[in-house]
Amino acid sequence: MNRTPMTLEGAKKLRKELEKLKKIIRPRIISSIVTAREYGDLKENSEYHAAREEQSFCESRIQEIQSKLSTAQIIDITKVPNHGKVIFGSTITILNLSNNIIYSYKIVGDDESNFKKKLISINSPMSRGLIGKKEKDLAIIKTPSGNVKYKILKIEYI
């Protein structure tokens, strides 16, 4: 079975969403379906059809989250000894050598990635170019506009 890496924070977030779907949203949808059925003819009952569609989405999301959690390899980076290498879950501070701008990113699982929050996917070109590197190493990242050189300034396991 393929194990999907996930940070501890990512797993907590998925579990929280799953609990909300099961304990709050699912019962609300069921209540909406019951109420909509009372309106009569189901063929032309838009409230009923909307509630059933929402129920389908909710159940699909529940199954998706349960599947992800069952195949997840949850990694707590704070418990991993820091050997000074970029690994899954590490936070990296890098310097773009072409424009001298400093960036900081955390390498996370696919579902957790959010570029605006500086969380990059383990499968992104940036992560693939940084994994295994050490502080002061140069990393060349292939981008659509060409190769970009970065210098690794700091690696943290936080």
ChimeraX attribute file (.defattr): number of C-alpha atoms within 10 A of each C-alpha:
attribute: neighborCount
match mode: 1-to-1
recipient: residues
	/A:1	4
	/A:2	7
	/A:3	12
	/A:4	15
	/A:5	21
	/A:6	26
	/A:7	21
	/A:8	16
	/A:9	14
	/A:10	20
	/A:11	22
	/A:12	14
	/A:13	13
	/A:14	18
	/A:15	15
	/A:16	12
	/A:17	15
	/A:18	20
	/A:19	14
	/A:20	13
	/A:21	17
	/A:22	15
	/A:23	11
	/A:24	11
	/A:25	16
	/A:26	18
	/A:27	13
	/A:28	15
	/A:29	19
	/A:30	15
	/A:31	13
	/A:32	18
	/A:33	19
	/A:34	13
	/A:35	14
	/A:36	20
	/A:37	15
	/A:38	11
	/A:39	11
	/A:40	11
	/A:41	10
	/A:42	13
	/A:43	8
	/A:44	9
	/A:45	14
	/A:46	11
	/A:47	16
	/A:48	22
	/A:49	16
	/A:50	15
	/A:51	20
	/A:52	17
	/A:53	12
	/A:54	18
	/A:55	20
	/A:56	13
	/A:57	11
	/A:58	18
	/A:59	14
	/A:60	12
	/A:61	15
	/A:62	20
	/A:63	12
	/A:64	13
	/A:65	16
	/A:66	15
	/A:67	11
	/A:68	18
	/A:69	19
	/A:70	11
	/A:71	14
	/A:72	17
	/A:73	17
	/A:74	18
	/A:75	18
	/A:76	15
	/A:77	18
	/A:78	13
	/A:79	9
	/A:80	13
	/A:81	8
	/A:82	15
	/A:83	10
	/A:84	15
	/A:85	18
	/A:86	25
	/A:87	26
	/A:88	22
	/A:89	27
	/A:90	23
	/A:91	22
	/A:92	23
	/A:93	18
	/A:94	25
	/A:95	19
	/A:96	17
	/A:97	13
	/A:98	9
	/A:99	9
	/A:100	11
	/A:101	10
	/A:102	14
	/A:103	14
	/A:104	15
	/A:105	20
	/A:106	27
	/A:107	28
	/A:108	29
	/A:109	24
	/A:110	17
	/A:111	15
	/A:112	19
	/A:113	19
	/A:114	13
	/A:115	11
	/A:116	7
	/A:117	9
	/A:118	15
	/A:119	19
	/A:120	24
	/A:121	23
	/A:122	23
	/A:123	14
	/A:124	14
	/A:125	14
	/A:126	20
	/A:127	21
	/A:128	16
	/A:129	17
	/A:130	24
	/A:131	16
	/A:132	13
	/A:133	17
	/A:134	20
	/A:135	16
	/A:136	14
	/A:137	13
	/A:138	19
	/A:139	21
	/A:140	16
	/A:141	17
	/A:142	14
	/A:143	10
	/A:144	6
	/A:145	6
	/A:146	8
	/A:147	11
	/A:148	15
	/A:149	16
	/A:150	25
	/A:151	21
	/A:152	23
	/A:153	17
	/A:154	17
	/A:155	24
	/A:156	17
	/A:157	21
	/A:158	13
